[in-house]
Amino acid sequence: MNEQDRLAMEQDQAPKEVIYSDFSKFGDLMTLEEFREHLRSRMIVSSDGDGYYATATQRSNIPVCFDADYVVEPPGLTHVMWYNK
């Protein structure tokens, strides 16, 4: 994915306002670095489920990017909440 495509995808997916919610009873919370490692090792692929950037205590409404070399780090969001299909 080239830089222009990445920026376009990020802009299309970026919500206008960040909304936080409590974690549901299912899902896997991981740090951004753990998420990157899972992407690099192909333990997680985009067809496996959905992920949202999160804090250590709450999920945001910002969906994750599935390019391990381009996992953005939105301010204050240090984790990913992952939901397998």
C-alpha positions in Angstrom: 0.0 0.0 0.0 1.5 3.3 -1.0 1.4 6.5 1.2 -1.4 8.1 -0.8 -3.6 5.0 -0.4 -2.9 4.8 3.3 -3.8 8.5 3.8 -7.0 8.1 1.8 -8.0 5.0 3.8 -7.2 6.7 7.1 -9.3 9.7 6.2 -12.2 7.5 5.0 -12.2 5.5 8.2 -11.5 8.3 10.7 -14.6 9.2 12.6 -15.5 12.9 13.0 -15.5 12.5 16.8 -13.8 9.9 19.0 -16.4 8.1 21.2 -15.4 5.8 24.0 -17.3 2.9 25.3 -16.8 0.2 27.9 -15.3 -3.1 26.8 -17.8 -5.8 26.0 -17.6 -9.2 27.6 -15.7 -10.7 24.7 -12.7 -9.5 22.6 -9.0 -9.5 23.2 -7.2 -6.4 24.4 -3.6 -6.0 23.3 -1.0 -3.2 23.1 -0.3 -1.6 19.8 3.0 -3.4 19.6 1.4 -6.7 20.3 -1.1 -6.0 17.6 1.7 -5.1 15.1 3.5 -8.4 16.0 0.3 -10.4 15.4 -0.1 -8.7 12.0 3.5 -9.3 11.0 3.3 -13.0 12.0 -0.1 -13.3 10.2 -1.7 -14.5 13.5 -4.3 -11.8 12.7 -5.5 -10.9 9.2 -8.3 -8.5 8.2 -10.7 -11.3 7.4 -10.4 -12.7 11.0 -12.5 -10.0 12.6 -12.6 -6.4 13.6 -10.3 -4.2 15.7 -10.7 -0.8 17.3 -8.1 1.4 18.9 -8.5 1.6 22.7 -7.1 2.8 25.9 -6.2 0.3 28.6 -9.8 0.7 29.9 -12.1 1.7 27.1 -12.7 1.1 23.4 -12.9 3.9 20.8 -14.9 4.0 17.6 -11.7 4.2 15.5 -11.2 1.0 13.4 -7.7 -0.3 13.1 -5.5 -0.3 10.0 -4.3 -3.7 8.9 -0.9 -2.7 7.6 1.6 -3.8 10.3 4.1 -1.2 9.2 1.5 1.5 9.3 -0.5 1.0 12.5 -1.3 4.5 13.4 -1.1 5.7 17.0 -4.0 8.0 17.7 -3.2 10.3 20.6 -4.1 8.6 23.9 -5.0 5.3 22.3 -2.4 2.7 23.3 -4.2 -0.5 22.7 -6.4 -2.4 20.3 -9.5 -4.3 21.2 -9.8 -7.2 18.8 -13.0 -9.1 18.1 -12.7 -12.4 16.2 -15.5 -13.4 13.9 
